[in-house]
């Protein structure tokens, strides 16, 4: 199934669906076979449910301010890079903002087959723990 819109538009729509926790909509943008999702710390997931489960204990709410999107094709594979900052609430309800992120997508036949995520959440948590003595 090939979706309409540019690779960037599809990647942004996928991120919006994940942010809204609408896994049914998000599934429309990912390949049903061979999906690879790599998150900070090298954590690998094979399903959207696994991502949601991993995020449940890390954030009460997490959203993205997108600042830049780029796309290119290498050897027939579309790639999209989206950068910006994360904002939301930690599990204790404390607000956060300004945490840098990069999402890199690989797409085939219009569907996401790989997502790699990098962000500075770990650095922010270390900084907070130093201030609180934890």
Secondary structure, DSSP 8 states (H G I E B T S, - for coil): ---SS-HHHHHHHHHHHHHTT-HHHHHTTB-SSS-EEEEGGGEEESSHHHHHHHHHTTEEEEEEEEEEEEEEEETTEEEEEEEEEEEEEETTS-EEEEEEEEEEEEEETTEEEEEEEEESHHHHHHHHHHHHT-
